[in-house]
Amino acid sequence: MLIKSRSTHDCLESEVTDHSLYLQRRRFMEVSARGLGLAAIAPSLLLSACSDAATDDGRDQASSQPAQAADELTPYKDVTSYNNFYEFGLGKSDPAKYAADFKVKPWSVKVEGAVEKAGTFDLEDLLKGVQQEERIYRLRCVEAWSMVIPWYGFALSDLINKLKPTSAAKYVQFETLYDPAQMPGQKGRALDWPYVEGLRLDEAMHPLAFMATGLYGKDLLGQNGAPFRLVVPWKYGFKSIKSIVVIRFTETEPATSWNLANPREYGFYANVNPKVNHPRWSQRKERRIGEFRKRPTLAFNGYGDQVAGLYQGMDLKRYF
Ligand code: MTE
């Protein structure tokens, strides 16, 4: 995220969609949407209303703007080869290269803080009885690129309910594995390791907040945050912490890695907000990986009808 994204006109060959892939993806989307049966989620995934869209010169467009074309899935190859995972290097292709042998079995998770079921658990035990399902969510990076991914996993609220936070818990913090022998990026000082992220407890309990264990029907690869990672679709991608080993319930707002690294550029809330520019670039548009033209960025990444209520009364320019 320290590195500025490519200019509007750059286009990699791998980003130009081949027609047969396109058709396959459309079919996959239809099957997934049917299989999901998620009436509350599917419409906002398939159609993006442009009421909050911006023109090239930054002026708001009329709310009568026609809906955008249906979201297409980002090809598996791009999802697994264009990544941000600084523990494995700063380049987009570094995680795929350096996480190839990342060991995720056995995997222990420590649960601590204001919670009844504190302890250290093997991941398989931790997830026993937690219902897994597929969900298609957009991921919007603060660097102004985005993807549409068929994730596999479970509602974060299901796990939290199982862990039983006490009434003192107001936030939940997550921590990534610290293992410089396996994660060469941790030998450098790009961030203060381990990577940490957090949510207010009501954000974490929102039905859209998700923990992924897989994507495209396969287990997560190291570069995408194996064996499990957070997916918060209405927030910038950096909230979606990977390869989690600690879940900590706290009374006060926990530290988050990007906020620690640069509080002027990265806030605790990090809701996708096209009206709040990153200090070094605009957030009004985004480049969907696999597409040529930039598209307008939607408030809360298009999930505003479901999540805006969490932030009622807050000045989202201040709490960015
Ligand atoms: N989690 C850890 N531990 N380390 C990271 O560097 N990068 C974040 C997030 N989670 C990051 C992380 C950022 S900036 C983004 S955009 C997403 O992961 C990218 O997820 P993806 O590579 O699966 O697309």
Boltz pocket constraint, residues with backbone or C-beta under 6 A from the ligand:
constraints:
  - pocket:
      binder: B
      contacts: [[A, 1], [A, 79], [A, 82], [A, 83], [A, 84], [A, 85], [A, 86], [A, 87], [A, 139], [A, 140], [A, 141], [A, 142], [A, 176], [A, 195], [A, 223], [A, 224], [A, 225], [A, 236], [A, 237], [A, 238], [A, 239], [A, 240], [A, 241], [A, 242], [A, 243]]
      max_distance: 6.0
